[in-house]
């Protein structure tokens, strides 16, 4: 388990080389070889870069849309409450001037 964690945390080629020499787990050694092969392939690196960029862009777009939707929802909610208050005050006999004063307009 510890060797797998070291593999996941490895940031440099030197760390990978040390782990490859030290580990007794064949699967870890095979994974290091595959990582080197993938890193050597320019097209694979480019594809991985664009995949990560697409995922980041999608997450950003979703976050922006969520914030915008919430802001619009709050604005619509405030407008509804304002309209309901105005109607209630009109029914109670308040003048338009009094209503504007109550609303701070």
Secondary structure, 3 states (H helix, E strand, C coil): CHHHHHHHHCCCHHHHHHHHHHCCCHHHHHHHHHHHHHHHCHHHHHHHHHHHHHHHHHHHHHHHHHHHHHHHHHHHHHHHHHHHHHHHHHHCCCCHHHHHHHHCC
